[in-house]
Amino acid sequence: MTTTGRLLMLLSLLQARRDWPGPLLASRLEVGERTIRRDIDRLREMGYRIAATMGPGGGYRLEAGSELPPLLFDDDQAVAVAVALRSASAAGVEIAEAATRALGTIRQVMPPRLRHRIDALEVTAIGRPGDAAPAPVAPDVLIALGSAIRAQEVLRFDYPAGDDVAGDRPPGPPRQTEPVHLAASHGRWYLLGWDLDRDDWRLYRVDRVRPRTANGARFTPRPVPGGDVEAFISARFKGSDVNEWPCRGTVILDLPAREVLPFAGDGTVTAIDDRRSALEAGSWSWGALAASFGRFEVPMEVVGPPELAAAFAALAARYEAAGGGATTRS
């Protein structure tokens, strides 16, 4: 092993655990302890803060430095960092531009085999983190889907039903879709594709996708309705063919705008005075919209439309009946 290669391997080992006994490092690198001490001095000259530890045989510890030194990632770590950077804008923090630049920096020093895997992964981040429970997805699955999208190959996969996410039942015929795009939203990953068996666009949850070994034939991508992938996926989340909620309404809340904003989601908040504000929001049904306004638990006034006022009346009657039933049983 060359000196450079040995230094890189030594740095990788030091990053992998907190403390390393000197004799163990020498054994792992198949050199003497004197060589380890010289290599440690070389790394210190490069800016790495490496402390000597006490104890039998002595050892070394890589400490945090005043400056960020060059980092060394193994293949899995590099892919994980790239996936995180691709979906950074879904974190709700304005770091998308910095994440793109960071990904470019990492990509520049990646070996070709990793660069090809990362280039296949294009992600659209939609919305901000919400209350939905995250659904973990294996990086290899994301890379496989991204590769099929980039190669324009029909994706063949098993897709368990919603109550069989563990795949306990025998799989049926594989689904076949022309994959178009990956999206990350509220801690979950989605695949947009044209389902060849259903002859329609479908949005699949990636945590349920079980790719088959070989992809199908190549295809020419179909244009996404409206031409905007993000808008089309957002519309599907809303249960609509356009990127708008089918039901929208406005109420006046006895709360200042600053207390409504953190819970407004994609709604619009307008301050009326120091203690009241108007909230315009949408949902997939009038009942769901009325119930969503009720989470503020303050007096409110319906501005419109009439369908929203009727939904509030229906909810009030339903809740009154539920409360009355509970009182009778008690």
FENURKA-V494377 format. One record per backbone hydrogen bond with DSSP energy under -1.0 kcal/mol. CO is the residue of the C=O (numbers start at 1). NH is the residue of the N-H. E is the energy in kcal/mol with one decimal. If there is no record, write none. Layout:
CO:NH:E  CO:NH:E
//
This chain:
2:6:-2.7  3:7:-2.4  4:8:-2.2  5:9:-2.2  6:10:-2.6  7:11:-2.6  8:12:-2.2  9:13:-2.2  10:14:-2.3  11:15:-1.8  20:60:-2.5  21:25:-2.1  22:26:-2.5  23:27:-2.1  24:28:-2.5  25:29:-2.3  26:31:-2.2  32:36:-1.6  33:37:-2.2  34:38:-2.1  35:39:-2.5  36:40:-2.6  37:41:-2.0  38:42:-1.9  39:43:-2.3  40:44:-2.1  41:45:-1.9  42:46:-1.1  43:48:-2.0  44:47:-1.4  49:63:-3.2  51:61:-2.2  53:59:-1.4  55:58:-1.5  58:22:-2.3  59:53:-2.3  60:20:-2.4  61:51:-2.8  74:78:-2.4  75:79:-2.2  76:80:-2.3  77:81:-2.5  78:82:-2.1  79:83:-2.5  80:84:-2.2  81:85:-2.4  82:86:-2.4  83:87:-1.5  85:88:-1.3  87:90:-1.5  88:91:-2.1  89:92:-1.1  93:95:-2.5  95:99:-2.9  96:100:-2.1  97:101:-2.1  98:102:-2.5  99:103:-2.5  100:104:-2.0  101:105:-2.0  102:106:-2.4  103:107:-2.9  104:108:-1.7  107:110:-1.2  111:114:-1.0  111:115:-2.4  112:116:-2.3  114:118:-2.4  115:119:-2.5  118:121:-1.8  124:184:-2.4  138:141:-1.0  138:142:-1.6  139:143:-2.6  140:144:-2.3  141:145:-2.5  142:146:-2.8  143:147:-2.5  144:148:-1.9  145:149:-2.2  146:150:-2.5  147:151:-2.5  148:153:-2.1  152:219:-2.3  154:216:-3.5  155:177:-2.0  156:212:-3.2  157:175:-3.2  158:210:-2.4  161:164:-2.2  164:167:-2.1  175:157:-2.0  176:196:-2.2  177:155:-2.8  178:194:-1.8  181:192:-2.9  182:124:-2.0  183:190:-3.0  184:126:-2.9  185:188:-1.8  187:135:-1.6  188:185:-3.0  189:206:-2.3  190:183:-2.5  191:204:-3.0  192:180:-3.0  192:181:-1.5  193:202:-2.8  194:178:-2.3  195:199:-1.3  195:200:-1.1  200:195:-2.6  202:193:-2.3  204:191:-2.6  205:208:-1.6  206:209:-1.0  210:158:-2.5  217:154:-2.7  224:227:-2.9  228:232:-2.3  229:233:-2.7  230:234:-2.5  231:235:-2.1  232:236:-1.9  233:237:-2.1  234:238:-1.3  235:240:-2.6  236:239:-1.3  242:244:-2.5  247:283:-2.3  249:281:-2.2  250:303:-2.5  250:304:-1.4  251:279:-2.7  252:301:-2.1  253:255:-1.9  253:277:-1.9  256:259:-1.4  257:261:-2.5  260:263:-1.9  261:264:-1.6  264:267:-2.4  268:280:-2.6  270:278:-3.2  276:272:-2.2  276:273:-1.7  277:253:-3.0  278:270:-2.7  279:251:-2.0  280:268:-2.8  281:249:-2.2  283:247:-1.8  285:289:-2.0  286:290:-2.6  287:291:-2.4  288:292:-2.1  289:293:-1.8  290:294:-1.5  293:296:-1.7  294:297:-1.4  299:254:-1.9  301:252:-2.8  304:250:-2.7  305:308:-1.1  305:309:-1.4  306:310:-2.5  307:311:-1.8  308:312:-2.2  309:313:-2.0  310:314:-2.3  311:315:-2.4  312:316:-2.7  313:317:-2.2  314:318:-2.1  315:319:-3.0  316:320:-2.4  317:321:-2.3  318:322:-2.2  319:323:-2.8  320:324:-2.6  321:325:-2.3  322:326:-1.8  323:327:-1.9  324:328:-2.2  325:329:-2.1  326:330:-1.6
//
